Amino acid sequence: MKRLVCMLAVLAVVFGASLAAGAVSVEGDASYLMGFGDNKGQGFAAHAKVELMAEVFADAGFSYVTFGEERTETLLTLGGLYRVASEEDLQIFIGGGYAMLTLTEKGDNGDDEKGNGIFGKFGFTLIPGPKMTLVADVGYAPRFKLNADDRVSLITARATLSYEVMENIAVQGTVKHYRAGKDIQSGVLIGGGVAISF
């Protein structure tokens, strides 16, 4: 429950800052996710992107995934993006930010593993057809600090295809994956939800 409150607070701050700054555009989506393959996780994810000024965006993402009775993982990313190319049906972004990962084992000790670090990000938005939007991004942190001592690489990837059902509201499907070192990985998470833009 605390993680849900944290996620809502972060997204509220991002949206609030956008309104205070007179943002040019706001995009957000939320999805329920299920795992496929070896990792049978399930959970949810939310993302928000706010254009603060021409070509400059604030960007936030949150995911909470439960792997049966074994563990839960929470990934929070905060950062910024710069739009390097903008065509009628394609936009390309580069940027970076700060990522925080918490892994909670559901065993006897209940100790949390925590990681954090700075990442770089590449993404694009493509309009493949009328009322359809494809958003994809990849983030990479080469020196992600895990458990205070270990340095591993963190990779995150996401693709979302949405279809607008009414003005500013769309239904969407999402594929998400993240990996920190050899031991922490989400597997392939697939799900769906809603997306908004204005």
C-alpha positions in Angstrom: 0.0 0.0 0.0 2.9 2.4 0.8 4.3 1.8 -2.7 0.9 2.7 -4.3 0.8 5.9 -2.3 4.4 6.7 -3.3 3.6 6.1 -7.0 0.5 8.3 -6.8 2.4 11.0 -5.0 5.1 11.1 -7.6 2.7 11.2 -10.5 0.7 13.9 -8.7 3.8 16.0 -8.3 4.7 15.6 -12.0 1.2 16.5 -13.1 1.0 19.4 -10.6 4.3 20.8 -11.8 3.1 20.6 -15.3 0.0 22.6 -14.6 2.0 25.2 -12.6 4.5 25.6 -15.3 1.8 25.8 -18.0 2.9 22.6 -19.7 2.5 22.2 -23.4 1.3 18.6 -23.2 0.7 15.8 -20.7 0.7 12.1 -21.4 0.1 9.2 -18.9 -0.8 5.6 -18.9 -1.5 2.8 -16.4 -1.4 -0.9 -17.0 -2.1 -4.2 -15.3 0.7 -6.7 -16.1 1.2 -10.5 -16.2 4.4 -12.3 -16.6 5.2 -15.0 -19.2 8.1 -17.4 -19.4 10.0 -18.6 -16.4 9.1 -15.6 -14.2 5.3 -15.7 -13.4 5.1 -12.2 -12.0 2.0 -9.9 -12.0 1.5 -6.3 -11.0 1.0 -2.9 -12.5 2.9 0.0 -14.1 2.2 3.7 -14.6 4.1 6.3 -16.7 3.8 10.0 -17.2 5.5 12.4 -19.6 5.0 16.2 -19.3 6.3 18.7 -21.8 7.5 21.6 -19.6 8.8 23.8 -22.5 9.4 23.3 -26.2 11.3 20.0 -26.7 11.9 19.4 -23.0 10.0 16.8 -21.0 9.7 15.6 -17.4 9.4 11.8 -17.3 8.4 9.4 -14.5 7.6 5.6 -14.4 6.6 3.2 -11.7 6.1 -0.6 -11.6 5.2 -3.0 -8.8 5.5 -6.7 -9.6 4.8 -9.7 -7.3 6.4 -13.0 -8.0 4.1 -15.5 -6.3 4.9 -16.0 -2.6 8.6 -15.4 -3.1 9.2 -11.7 -3.6 8.0 -8.3 -4.8 9.9 -5.7 -6.8 9.3 -2.0 -7.1 11.0 0.1 -9.8 10.7 3.9 -9.8 12.3 6.1 -12.4 12.4 10.0 -12.5 14.1 12.0 -15.2 14.0 14.2 -18.2 13.8 13.9 -22.0 14.8 16.1 -24.9 13.0 15.7 -28.3 15.8 15.5 -30.9 13.5 14.9 -33.9 9.9 15.7 -34.6 8.0 14.7 -37.7 4.3 14.4 -38.4 4.2 10.7 -37.4 7.5 10.2 -35.5 9.2 11.8 -32.5 12.6 10.7 -31.1 13.8 11.4 -27.5 17.0 11.1 -25.6 17.5 11.8 -21.9 18.2 10.3 -18.5 17.4 10.3 -14.9 17.5 8.4 -11.6 16.2 4.9 -11.0 15.4 3.2 -7.6 14.7 -0.5 -7.3 13.5 -2.3 -4.2 13.3 -6.1 -3.9 11.4 -7.5 -0.9 11.8 -11.2 -0.1 8.7 -12.8 1.5 10.8 -15.2 3.6 11.5 -15.2 7.3 13.9 -12.2 7.5 11.9 -9.9 5.2 15.0 -7.8 4.4 14.8 -5.5 1.4 17.5 -5.3 -1.3 17.8 -1.8 -2.7 19.4 -0.3 -5.7 19.8 3.1 -7.2 21.7 4.8 -10.0 21.7 7.2 -12.9 20.5 6.0 -16.3 20.4 7.1 -19.9 17.3 6.7 -22.0 16.3 6.5 -25.7 12.7 6.5 -26.9 10.4 7.2 -29.7 6.7 7.8 -30.4 5.3 6.5 -33.7 1.9 7.0 -35.3 1.4 3.8 -37.4 -2.2 4.5 -38.3 -5.3 6.6 -37.6 -5.9 6.9 -33.8 -3.0 4.5 -33.1 0.2 5.4 -31.2 3.3 3.3 -30.5 5.6 4.5 -27.6 8.8 2.6 -26.9 11.9 3.3 -24.8 15.0 1.7 -23.4 16.9 2.8 -20.4 20.5 1.8 -19.3 22.4 2.3 -16.1 25.9 0.9 -16.5 26.9 1.3 -12.8 23.7 0.7 -10.9 24.4 0.5 -7.2 22.8 -2.6 -5.6 22.9 -3.4 -1.9 25.3 -0.5 -1.1 28.3 -2.3 -2.5 27.6 -4.2 -5.7 27.7 -2.5 -9.1 25.6 -4.0 -11.8 24.0 -2.9 -15.0 20.3 -2.0 -15.1 18.3 -2.3 -18.3 14.7 -1.3 -18.7 12.5 -1.6 -21.8 8.9 -0.8 -22.6 6.6 -0.7 -25.6 3.0 0.5 -25.5 0.5 0.4 -28.4 -2.6 2.5 -27.8 -5.9 3.1 -29.7 -7.9 6.3 -29.1 -11.5 5.4 -28.2 -12.5 9.0 -27.5 -10.8 12.4 -27.4 -7.7 12.2 -25.2 -8.5 8.7 -23.9 -7.1 5.5 -25.3 -7.0 1.8 -24.5 -3.5 0.3 -24.7 -1.4 -2.8 -24.5 2.0 -2.8 -22.9 5.1 -5.0 -22.9 7.7 -4.3 -20.2 11.0 -5.8 -19.1 13.8 -4.9 -16.7 17.0 -6.6 -15.5 19.5 -5.6 -12.8 22.6 -7.8 -12.9 22.2 -11.6 -13.3 19.8 -12.2 -10.4 17.0 -9.6 -10.7 14.8 -9.7 -13.7 11.1 -9.2 -14.4 10.9 -11.6 -17.4 8.4 -10.5 -20.1 5.5 -8.6 -18.6 2.5 -8.1 -20.8 -0.8 -6.3 -20.0 -3.1 -3.6 -20.9 -4.9 -0.5 -19.5 -5.7 3.1 -20.4 -3.8 6.1 -21.6 -4.6 9.8 -21.5 -3.2 12.8 -23.2 -4.0 16.5 -23.3 
